[in-house]
Structure formats: structure tokens, C-alpha cells
């Protein structure tokens, strides 16, 4: 999407993270996480919830816990954990 200069929104980013989780594409998911950090999208509770879910399902519990401790929490955040 970046190479094609296509704009994205938070919903698109959450869908990509969720897809990485379902496909067990952890390396791609980590790349998307890096992009989210650079674009400040990680400040979104919904994106953070998707990242916690992805890392939790892939067994990267330290990464999931780190994101959990740095984000605002809502009901979904506690359920994802």
C-alpha cells in the first residue's frame, strides 16, 4: 500500500494485523507493528487490541504484555488479554 501511495485508516490497519494473526504471519505482523509505531497509530486502543491479540496468539506473551501495559484499557483490551 505504501509503494502504491494508497492511504489507509485505522480500520485497514486493524484488518491487516488481524489477518497476520490468523495466517500466523508473525514477521509480517511485526512489520505492520513497526509501521503503526511510526505513524502513531499505536495510540489507538483498537490497534493496540489487535496487536495484543496477534502477539498473544503467536505465543509472544512478553510483547503482548508490553503493549497492554502501555495502552489505555477498555473492555475489549481486558477480554483480548
Number of C-alpha atoms within 10 A of each C-alpha: 7 7 5 6 7 7 8 10 8 14 11 12 19 20 13 16 29 19 16 20 21 13 11 15 14 19 10 16 21 16 12 18 20 14 14 20 12 10 10 10 19 22 14 13 17 20 22 25 27 25 28 25 21 27 22 18 16 16 11 14 16 12 15 23 14 11 17 20 10 11 15 14 14 11 7 12 18 10 9 16 13
